[in-house]
Amino acid sequence: MSDTRALLDVKGLQVHFDTPDGVVKAVNDVDFEVKRGETLAVVGESGSGKSVTSLAIMRLISGRNAGGKILFEGKNLLDKSMDEMRGIRGNDISMIFQEPMTSLNPVYTVGWQIIEAITTHLDYTHKQAYERAVESLDLVGIPEPRARMSNYPHQLSGGMRQRVMIAMALSTEPKLLIADEPTTALDVTIQAQILQLMRRLQREMGMSIIFITHDLAVVAEMAHRVVVMYSGNVVEEAPVSELFKRPRMPYTIGLMRSMPGRYGYKTAKNRLEIIPGNVPNPLQLPSGCAFHPRCKFMKPGVCTTEAPKLEPIEDDRLIRCFRWEDVQEQVQQETTRRLA
């Protein structure tokens, strides 16, 4: 169970990229916090700013931090030197990257790579680090872990490589784990195993998790709270049960309606809907609400001229939308018609 203390508190984060065509505001005034022992899911389409936000927390981004704070245990990571950040990365904060085959070095054994991570951050001898690496591989459910230490990444399946990445990330027992779409390239059975593994390790180690994904079914299984991002902004934040029961933001509703099965439409005669259009070019953002060109609930003059702010609408819930109350009435009417 999580407690009420914030381990990570992101305040007004802005990440910009200077390009020949202009300034790309990839992350724009993002706020959220992660409590101790909590899993926070960050969801949204590709290009919404999820991965850039995670890389900014790790200080691994090539863009510039144009504003805001990233408070980890009350200390601003943006004020840390690169030497100080090297002591925090992999030790207090670890990250599982999206594609293990490109994250693992193909010319070194997986054992060597885990040992390097351990000796870099912990005061271990090579022998101690070797045994710790074997324990980490065993912890993530890899059979014959001592034998696997001598394997190269190409000798392992996708699911095994992902387990190696998790073992490496957890070998130093971090306080915060950032998982950037760790199950995207895996088949559904391996995905279920990885999610079950992460839940078990979180309970055993008491760590916090930021889980970045576009898969709402994974969110329902993993998260305590959800942050929905669109075009570099947080557009909705809510406890996971409330978000699935009553999505408020039209973008969140669109994500729900584009998903089949248990967490999407619940009757066989309903067809999946799509969100028309694409995430806008960050160099050519629309006026007003960034989502209004794609929003079926858009109202000219309200949504097209002024950008809404992220505001609380009830306990533990935030939304960036002028018309969320009217939207709820329309959604209820549509649902009644479908089920009639």
Helices and strands as residue ranges (DSSP letters): E 6-19, E 22-35, E 39-43, H 50-58, E 64-72, E 75-76, G 77-79, H 82-88, E 93-96, H 100-103, H 110-121, H 126-139, H 145-148, G 153-155, H 158-170, E 176-180, H 188-205, E 208-213, H 216-222, E 225-230, E 233-239, H 240-245, H 250-257, G 261-263, G 292-294, E 311-314, E 317-319, H 324-339
